[in-house]
Amino acid sequence: MRCLVRNPGKLSAAPWYNEVEIVAGSVEGPLETAMATIDVAVYLVHGIGDGQDWVAKETRDAEHFRRAAEAANVQRIVYLGGMGVDDDTLSEHLLSRHRVGRTLAAGPIAVSELRAAVIIGSGSASFEMLRYLVEVLPVMVTPKWVATKSQPIAISDVLDYLARVIGNDDALPGIFEIGGPDIVSYAEMMEIYATEAGLTKRRLIPVPFLTPRLSSHWIGLVTPVPASLAKPLVNSLINEVIVRDTRTREILGAPQRSLREAIALALGNTSRHEVPTSFSDADFQPFRAYTTDPSWAGGTELIDTRRLHTMASTHAVFRAVCSVGGEHGWYHGAWLWRVRGLFDQLFGGPGLRRGRRHPSELRVGDCVDFWRVDEIVEDRIVRLRAEMRLPGEAWLEWIIETDPEGTNVTQRARFKPRGLLGRAYWYAVAPFHGLVFPGLIRGIVDDAEAA
């Protein structure tokens, strides 16, 4: 398995980094090294919104890629494109997706083109627009396209279909429309998202004069998805994108996830309805944002960052971090931590009463008061996930890095708010963060230096 990527450093944190061969480059550059000895080339490149001539550039890149594959005797190309009926109403975005498919198939290499509608998963621009709009706005003035029908598909099913095509010994040239089991309007998709995210019912007020251009600027203002990307996507929402033949199911099988399950997985919940009965048992996160997702993926994240430098060793700092909480406490603002714990208990959370398993040792899954150890890397990273009652998800993490003059310690409190209430909560408690978090990192460094 070989990955072509502009910046290999971008993949360094991916869990599969050491299991693949990585080649630095781009689809418009030399591809001899990337294509050498390859049997199947998988084309996942999309240039939507990248400059004024992004449509022409998509076609040029696809042709360059196809010619390089031909020169390297590649046996098959697998391409992930977009669904839609080829007629005069097709949007510029979907028209370009289809043109890329035709360009890749214009040579002697067999091409399997998977055409998807809205992909449900972190990093999918269409899904991220949906996520931000529903989370931020309890009431939305919407254009007519919210009534357009779509057949959304879970990212896990898209990956499964790609794997089935790649692993099939028989050449499978042609177009395969892939969609989930549900056909819904965008309005219905928003309602399902709100339910799965635990938000109050969203009110949609359709108006006839809200054009795609105005919609894209509104999305660019309300969400982190850039307007340059939102505009061609919004223009595509007027096109009905549903599976119109049975070829995919007959040859590649049926999708596994319903829309509701796909959204629940994208939100980090289990789709099997195995609701934990206590905070101590809760540790379900089967689906997280990918390491390589764009910066606007995964929903809004509000962060409080503190940094200190120390002459103590990375190991001493790591041991100090591993001792926080429980009887040892949180170094500074003890009464504020106790008040927060009492409020948590009043609203059904664990509060500070759980303490911790061991006074100075941590392992993944351990409780630390109303936190749980989410990740731990010896002498480098400690990440705690909040299990207190919150209108969102929260983490407290420390990143420990060595430098020629000692150790750098970064402490981050991260919060993914749920709706307007979540954002209001974060800004309401921000003054208290200013009181406790500087003392917390200072106490950790002081303990490390004393050791």
Buried (B, 14 or more C-beta within 10 A) or exposed (E): EBBBBEEBEEBEEBEEEEEEEBBBBBBEEEBEEBBEEBEBBBBEBBBBBEEEEBBEBBBBBBBBBBEBBBEBEBEBBBBBBBBBEEEEEBBBBBBBBBBBBBBBBEBEBBBBBBBBBBBBBBBBBBBBBBBBBBBBBBEBEBBBBBEBBBBBBBBBBBEBBBEBBBEBEEEBEEBBBBBBBBBBBBBBBBBBBBBBBEBEEBEBEBEEEBEBEEBBBBBBEBBBBBBBBBBBBBBBBBBBBBBEEEEBBEBBEEBBBBBBBBBBBBBBBBBEEEEEEEBEEEBBEEBEBBEEBBEBBBBBBBEBEBEBEBEBBBBBBBBBBBBBBBEBBBBBBEEBBBEBBEEBBEEEBBBBEBEBBEEEEBEEEBBBBBBBBBEBEEBBBBBBBBBBBBBBBBBBBBBBEBEEEBBBBBBBBBBBBBBBBBBEBBEEBEEBBEEBBBBBBBBBBBBBBEE
